[in-house]
Amino acid sequence: MKVRVKKRLFKQLSEIEDFRVHKGKIQYQLAEILFMALFGLLKGRSTFKELHNWMEFNTSNTVLLKVFGKKDLIAIPSVSTLHHILINVDNDAFENVFRSFFSKYTTKKNIAIDGKWLNGSDVNGQYTQESHKALLNILDKDTQIVIGHKFLRKGKLSEIPAFKELLAEACFCEDQQIFSFDALLTQSDILNTINTKGNRYIAKVKGNQKTLKAKVKLTANNFSSPSQRYESVAYATENNKDVQRVVETFESNSCNCVMFSADFDNIQTIIRVTKTLTNRATGITKTTCEYLIANFKSSAEVFYSTILQHWRVETYHYHLDMLTKEDDHIAYVDPFSMSILRSFAINLYQLFFNQYKGEKIVVGKVQTKSPLIMASVKRYAQESDQFTADLFES
């Protein structure tokens, strides 16, 4: 059995400094606890109690013994000690391990940024003095792999300063990276910083930015016709509706700047997206229109694809809720280590899915009857320790 990749991760986890003071008396090694928690998450255990029960029944798991280099049984903490260990991990060091492990699997060229509430940190719970926590997730849209997080200890109120900190980090300063995000982050200092660093942005403009939106709409309406137009093929949604989008771009032929703004630098393209939803049962249609701005020029079809890819971060959030049951995990104090572990699990599922998407694969000695979907990856992991171990080899 291959253990090289698994041992690489275990070695990285071993480099996280243990917060416990009496290190000579430590019975439960931090790296072992983190690795077993991840293995349990991959197999469908989501809460502290479920993870602890799984650990108790896997003290002699052959995969884990090989990774840990042990011949004897693995020592397992009590559920309260497991909880204590996981909520006191150095989250910044753990985040560095996460980013390092997945960095080689991503391109970092098309990046979606979006915040997510950690519903398990609800202020109505046990520790009412604790604020509701949130994460800023950073997704590589090309591979659908999360490449990092920013911890928002004051909920989404700290989303803007967190993104500013993110832009200062070296790994997000590569030339020509394209950032997309919701209108909350369409702030002049954020967009101007991206532009100054030589990166690109596609930013939504919504009703809470009344002056900017009014000027964007007026500028677009002053064109006799769009510079380019792309009409997508209608496709069906899960709620029995057909959706179609028309993307129109507005650019200046004589210069790069399409619209002057005292606050926002280098607005080169205005993008208008008209979405039509048609109810298949009733035939009733609903049309909405939104505007975006970008500091670069491209074809309407490329903008359509890039804008649509932004919603892959919402798909990632959906997978967090459905595959790791994030909302079922109650963690009122410092829930971020569990969030990193859940992202590890979803990324490992996604890497395997990227490799075998749409294929019928062999699990054990049996070929699957239907093409692979994300939910199937979790199901196969639940059924087989060997399959779970192979996820690290993707």
VENBEL-V371306 format. One record per pair of residues at least 4 apart in sequence whose ideal C-beta (glycine too) atoms are under 7 Angstrom apart, sorted by the first residue. I is the first residue (numbers start at 1). J is the second residue. D is the distance in whole Angstrom. If there is no record, write none. Layout:
# VENBEL-V371306
i = [I,I]
j = [J,J]
d = [D,D]
This chain:
# VENBEL-V371306
i = [1,1,2,3,3,3,4,5,5,5,6,6,6,6,7,7,8,9,9,9,10,10,10,10,12,12,12,13,13,13,13,14,16,16,16,16,16,16,17,17,18,18,18,19,19,20,27,28,28,28,28,28,28,29,30,30,31,32,32,32,33,33,33,34,35,35,36,36,36,37,37,37,37,38,38,38,38,39,39,39,40,40,40,40,41,41,41,41,41,41,42,42,42,42,42,43,43,43,43,44,44,45,45,45,46,46,46,46,46,47,47,47,48,48,48,48,49,49,50,51,51,52,52,52,53,54,55,56,58,59,59,59,60,60,61,61,62,63,63,63,64,64,65,65,68,70,77,77,77,78,79,80,81,82,83,84,86,86,87,87,87,87,89,89,90,91,91,91,91,92,93,94,94,94,95,95,95,95,96,97,98,98,98,98,99,99,99,102,102,102,102,103,105,105,105,106,106,106,106,107,107,107,108,108,108,108,109,109,109,110,110,110,110,110,111,111,111,111,111,111,111,112,112,112,112,112,112,113,113,113,113,113,113,114,114,114,114,115,115,115,115,115,115,116,116,116,116,117,117,118,118,118,118,118,119,120,120,120,120,120,120,121,121,121,121,121,121,122,123,123,123,123,125,125,126,127,127,130,130,131,131,131,132,133,133,133,133,134,134,134,135,135,135,135,136,136,136,136,136,136,137,137,137,137,138,138,138,138,138,139,139,139,139,139,140,140,141,141,141,143,144,144,144,145,145,145,146,146,146,149,149,149,150,150,150,151,152,152,152,152,153,154,158,159,159,159,160,160,160,161,162,163,163,163,164,166,167,167,167,167,172,173,175,176,176,176,177,177,178,178,178,179,179,179,180,180,180,181,181,182,183,183,183,183,183,185,186,186,186,186,186,187,188,188,188,189,190,191,191,191,191,192,192,192,193,194,194,195,195,195,200,200,200,201,201,202,202,202,202,203,203,204,204,205,205,205,205,205,205,205,206,207,209,210,211,212,213,213,214,215,215,216,216,216,216,216,217,217,218,219,219,219,219,220,220,220,223,226,226,226,227,227,227,228,228,228,229,229,229,230,230,230,230,231,232,232,232,234,234,234,235,236,237,237,240,240,241,241,241,241,242,242,243,243,244,245,245,245,245,246,247,247,247,247,247,248,248,249,249,249,249,250,250,250,251,251,251,251,252,252,256,256,257,257,257,258,258,258,258,259,259,261,266,267,267,268,268,268,268,269,269,269,270,270,271,271,271,271,272,272,273,273,273,274,274,275,276,276,277,277,278,278,279,279,292,298,298,300,301,302,303,304,305,311,312,313,314,315,316,316,317,318,319,319,319,320,320,320,320,321,321,323,323,323,323,323,324,324,324,325,326,329,331,331,335,336,337,338,339,340,341,342,343,344,345,346,347,348,348,348,348,349,349,349,349,350,351,351,352,352,352,352,353,353,353,353,355,356,356,357,358,358,359,359,360,360,360,360,361,361,362,362,363,363,363,363,364,372,372,375,376,377,378,379,380,380,381,381,381,384,385,386]
j = [66,389,393,7,66,67,8,9,392,393,10,67,389,392,11,67,12,13,101,392,14,31,35,67,97,100,101,31,34,35,97,31,30,89,90,93,94,97,90,93,23,26,30,88,90,26,75,32,33,75,77,81,85,33,34,85,35,36,68,74,37,82,85,38,39,67,40,55,64,41,51,86,341,42,341,344,345,43,64,388,45,51,54,55,45,46,324,341,342,345,345,348,381,388,391,54,381,382,388,378,382,50,51,54,50,324,325,328,329,51,328,329,52,79,82,83,53,79,54,55,82,56,79,82,57,58,76,76,64,73,74,76,65,73,65,385,66,67,385,389,68,74,70,71,74,74,81,82,85,82,83,84,85,86,87,88,337,338,331,333,334,337,94,337,94,95,151,336,337,96,97,98,337,340,99,148,149,340,100,101,102,340,343,344,103,147,148,106,145,147,347,147,143,145,351,140,143,145,147,140,142,143,140,147,174,177,142,177,178,141,142,178,306,309,138,139,140,141,177,178,179,139,141,180,310,312,313,136,138,163,179,181,185,137,181,182,313,134,135,136,152,156,159,134,135,137,317,132,134,133,134,135,335,339,327,326,327,329,330,331,335,130,132,133,331,332,335,132,128,130,131,132,330,332,332,332,333,332,333,153,154,155,155,152,153,155,335,152,155,156,149,151,152,339,149,150,152,159,162,163,146,149,313,316,146,147,148,149,166,144,146,312,313,316,145,147,309,310,312,354,312,316,350,347,350,351,316,343,347,339,340,343,162,165,166,336,156,158,159,162,158,158,162,163,184,185,164,185,187,165,166,167,185,190,190,172,172,193,194,197,177,197,198,198,199,200,199,200,200,202,306,194,199,201,202,306,310,185,203,204,204,205,206,208,209,190,191,203,204,205,209,191,192,263,264,193,194,195,201,203,264,196,264,265,197,199,201,265,266,295,294,295,296,294,295,292,294,306,307,292,293,290,292,209,212,213,216,291,292,293,213,213,213,214,215,216,217,291,218,219,259,220,259,270,291,293,221,291,222,250,258,259,270,250,270,272,250,248,249,250,249,250,251,249,299,300,246,248,300,247,300,301,304,246,244,245,304,242,243,244,243,242,241,243,280,281,277,278,279,280,278,280,275,277,276,273,274,275,304,274,271,273,300,303,304,272,300,269,271,300,303,258,269,270,258,268,269,297,257,258,266,268,266,267,268,267,268,269,270,267,270,267,295,293,295,294,295,296,297,294,296,297,291,293,291,292,294,303,289,291,290,292,307,287,289,288,285,287,285,286,283,285,283,284,307,302,303,304,305,306,307,308,309,315,316,317,318,319,320,346,321,322,323,346,374,324,326,342,346,326,327,346,349,374,375,378,342,345,346,329,342,338,335,338,339,340,341,342,343,344,345,346,347,348,349,350,351,352,391,392,394,353,374,377,378,354,355,394,356,377,391,394,357,372,374,377,394,361,372,372,371,372,371,372,367,368,370,371,368,372,366,367,368,380,384,387,384,376,377,379,380,381,382,383,384,387,387,388,391,388,389,390]
d = [7,7,6,5,5,6,6,7,5,5,6,5,7,5,6,6,7,6,6,7,6,6,5,5,5,6,6,4,5,6,6,4,6,7,6,5,6,7,6,7,6,7,5,5,6,6,5,7,6,6,5,7,7,7,6,7,6,6,6,7,6,7,5,7,6,7,6,5,6,6,5,7,6,7,5,5,7,7,7,6,4,5,4,7,6,7,6,6,6,4,5,6,5,5,6,7,5,5,6,6,5,4,5,5,6,6,4,6,5,7,6,5,6,6,6,5,6,6,6,6,7,6,4,5,7,6,5,6,7,4,5,6,7,6,7,7,6,6,6,5,6,6,5,7,7,7,4,5,7,7,6,6,6,6,6,6,5,6,7,6,4,7,5,4,6,6,6,5,6,7,7,7,6,5,6,7,6,6,6,6,7,5,7,6,6,6,5,6,6,6,6,7,6,6,6,4,5,5,5,6,5,7,6,6,6,6,6,6,7,4,5,5,7,6,6,7,6,7,6,7,5,4,5,5,5,6,4,6,6,6,6,4,7,6,7,6,4,5,7,5,7,5,5,6,5,6,5,7,5,5,6,7,5,6,5,7,6,5,5,5,6,7,6,4,6,6,5,6,6,7,6,5,6,5,5,4,6,5,6,7,6,6,5,7,7,7,6,4,5,5,5,6,6,6,6,4,6,6,5,7,6,6,6,7,7,5,4,7,7,7,5,6,4,6,5,5,4,7,5,6,5,7,5,5,6,7,6,5,6,7,7,7,4,7,6,5,6,5,6,6,7,4,5,6,6,7,7,7,6,7,6,7,6,6,6,6,6,5,7,7,7,6,5,7,7,6,5,7,4,7,6,6,6,5,5,7,4,4,7,6,4,7,4,7,7,6,7,4,6,6,6,7,6,4,5,6,7,6,6,6,6,6,7,5,6,5,5,5,5,5,7,6,5,7,6,6,5,6,6,6,5,7,5,6,6,5,5,5,6,6,7,7,5,6,7,6,6,6,6,6,7,6,7,6,5,6,6,6,6,7,7,5,6,5,5,6,5,4,6,6,5,6,4,5,6,4,7,5,6,5,4,4,5,5,6,5,6,5,7,4,6,6,5,6,5,6,5,6,6,6,4,6,7,5,5,6,7,5,7,5,7,5,5,6,4,5,7,6,6,5,6,6,7,4,5,7,5,6,6,5,7,5,7,7,7,6,6,6,6,5,6,6,5,5,7,6,6,6,5,4,7,6,7,6,7,4,6,5,7,6,5,7,7,6,5,5,6,5,7,5,7,5,7,5,7,4,6,6,7,6,6,6,6,7,7,7,6,7,7,7,7,6,5,5,6,6,5,6,6,5,6,6,7,7,7,5,4,6,7,7,6,6,4,6,6,6,7,6,7,7,7,6,6,6,6,6,6,7,4,7,7,6,6,5,6,6,7,4,6,5,5,5,6,6,5,6,6,5,5,6,5,7,6,6,6,5,7,6,5,6,7,5,6,5,6,6,6,5,7,6,6,6,6,7,6,5,6,4,7,7,6,6]
